[in-house]
Amino acid sequence: MLEGEHIVAVYGERVGRPHVLIASENALGRAGVRALAERYSERTLVVPDALFASIATLPAAVGVIAVIDTPQSPPPARADFCLLIDDVQDPGNVGSMLRTAAAAGAAHVLMSKGSAFAWSPKVLRAGQGAHFCVAIHEDVELAAWASGHRASGGEVVATVASGGSSLYDAPLARRVAVAIGNEGAGLSAPLLAQATQRVTIPMASGVESLNAAAAAAIVLFECVRQRDAESVER
């Protein structure tokens, strides 16, 4: 279920028509919800506010729900710029990372079996429509995929809390897969073993680590900076 005007609208623009659109009577007074109900009029159910509240997982004030199939796709055989999410279980972090990956222009996000379900309400809420701007691949054996990526000439950039080369000294303009682990254990040993580079974000003394989503944003946009600079030089 997609809840809220924004994410339902993005789905319609990027993917297609939902199976069913459910709107509360009160929400139809809002222009955005009314436009969605008119666009999908043959698939729209208008229900009393109390009934809508019993269906919604988010606050009933969101006013609109779309029912869709959960998108599923196998991991790509080849990727140019992508994010690997390794056992990140916090839904807010996963949603933020998907949003950042989409904003950075990453084409794919590959997620391990131990990561939060990408299509849960909290992840969808944090993603703010990014789910339909980047290809998401769940339950991926990341170490095996990274091995193939590396064998084809791609870089596997492992983010580590300490001991890696400075992020800002690392060459990141090539075909890059950025790997982010959870805040407790970091990256799994098998995935770390596939790294072609280990990078650490320079931080002030006394600070151990960053939130996983914040670390992903810094690394991904350093990749963007270097890729853009290389394009200008060419």
N, C-alpha and C positions, 0 to 999 in steps of 0.2 A: 504494500500500500504506500502510495506517495501522498503525503499530507501537506497542504499549504499551496497557495496560489503560485508562488514562484517556481517551485520544483515541478508542479504539474504543467505549468506553461513551458518550462524548458524541455520537459519530456516531449510535449507536443511538437515543439519546434525542431528538436534534434532527432527524435525517434519515430513518433507516430501517434496514433489514436489509442487511448486506453480502452480496456474492455468495458469498464463502467466508471462513470463519474458520479460521486455522491456529494451533494451540497446540502447544507442546512438552510432552512427557510430564512433565518435571520441573515445569513451570509450573502444571500442573493441581493441584498441591498448594497453590496460593495461592487463597484464597477468591474474589478478584476475577476471576481467569482462569477458575476453575471455574464461576462464575456466568454468564460470557459464553458459555462452551461449552455450558452447559445451555440458555441462552436461545436460542441458534442451533444447537441440536443437529443438526438436519437439514442444516446447512451447515458443520459443523465437521469438520476433519481434525486428528487428533492424530498427531504425528510424533515420531520419536526426536530427542533434543536435538541430536545431531550434524547431522542433516538440517536442523533448524530453523536452526541456526547458519549453514548454507550459503545459506539463503534470506534471512535478515535482513540489513538494511543497518546497523541499530543493534546494539549489543551484544546477544548472544543471550539475555541474562538478561531482556529485556523479555517474552519468553515467549509473545506472542500477536501475530498479524498479521491484519488484515482487508483483503480485496480489494474495492475499490469502483470505480465509474465516476468519472472526474475530473469534478466539477461544473463546468458551463459555463453562463454566462448573459450576454446582451448588457447593455451599460451602461444604467442607468435613464435615461429621458427627463427625469425630474425627481427631484431629491434634496433633502432637508432638511438633513442633516448627514452629511458624508462626508469621506473621506481620499483624496487623490490621491498615489500613489507614483510618482515620476518617475526612472526609471533607477537605482533602488537595487538593487545587485547582490549585496550580502552577504546570504546566506540568514538568518543570525541576526538581522540588523536587520529584514528583511522580516517574519519570524515574530513578532518583538517588537512591530512596528508593528501587525500584524493583531490581536495580543492586546490591545494598548492601545486600538485602535479599537473592538473589541468591548466592552471594559470601559467606555469612555466613552459607549457607546450610539450610535455612528455606525452608520447602516443599511447603508452601502456603502463598499467600498474599491475604487478604480479604479487599475489598474496599467498602466504603459507597457510597450511591447514589450521595452525594454531592462532591465526589472527581473527579479530572480530568479524562477524558476518557483515559484508559490505552493504547489504540491503536492509539491515535492521533500522528501525525508526531513528535511533540516536545517530547512527552513522549518516543516514540520509539527511537528517536535519543539519548536521555539521558540514556536510558536503555542499549544501546550498546549490544543488543542480549540477555539480561537477561530475556526478556519476554518468552523465550523458554527454560529457565533453572529453572523456578519456576512456579507453578500453580497459575494463577491469577483468582480471582473471584470478579466480579463487582456487584454493586447494592445490596450489602448484608446489611440486617438489623443487624448491628454489635452488638447491645446490646442483641438482642435475641440470636444470635449465641454465644456470650460470656457467656450468662446465661447457655446454654447447655454445653459449654466447662467447665465451673466452676462446674456444677452439676456432670460431669463425672470425676472430680478430677483434672482438669487442673488449672493452674494458669493464671490469667488475670492481666498482669502487665501494669498499667497505668502510663505513663510518665507525670509528672506535673512540671511546671516551678519552683515551690517552695512548701514547706510544706510536701514533701514526705520524706521517708527514703532515705539515701544516696544509690545511685545505687550500690556502691561497698560493701554495707552491706546486700543487698537484696539477698535471695536465688533464683537463676534463673536456676538451673540445671534440674528442673523437666519438665513436659509438660507445655510449656510456650507459651502464646499468648501475644505479645508485642503490645500495643496500642499507636499510635502516632496521635496527633491531629494537626489542622492547627495552624499557628503561631499567629494568632490574637485571636481566641476564645479558643484554646486548645481543649480538648476532650469534646464531648457532655455529658450532665448530665446523660442520660440513660446509656451510655457506662461506664462512670466513676463510676456509682453506682454498676456495675458488677465487679469492680476491686477487686482482692484479695490482691493486693499490689499497693501502690502508690510510685513511685520512682522519685527522683530528681537527676540530674547530678550535682555534685559539681562543682562550677565555682568561678572564682575570684570575689571579691566584686565589685559592680558597674556594673556588666554585668547581664542583666535581663534574657536573654534566648539565645538559639542557633537556628540556622536554623533547620527546621524540618528534613531535610534529614541528617544533621550532627548529630542531636540527635538520629535519628534512627540507624545510623551507630554505635555510641558509645554504645547504649543499646544492640543492636543485638550482637555485638562482645564481650560484657561482658558476655552475655549468652553463647556464644561459649567458652570463656575462662573457665567459671565455668563448662560447660558440659564436656569439655576436661579434666579438672582437676579431675572431678568425675570419668571419665572413667579410668584414670591412677590409681586412688586409688583402683578401683575394681580389 
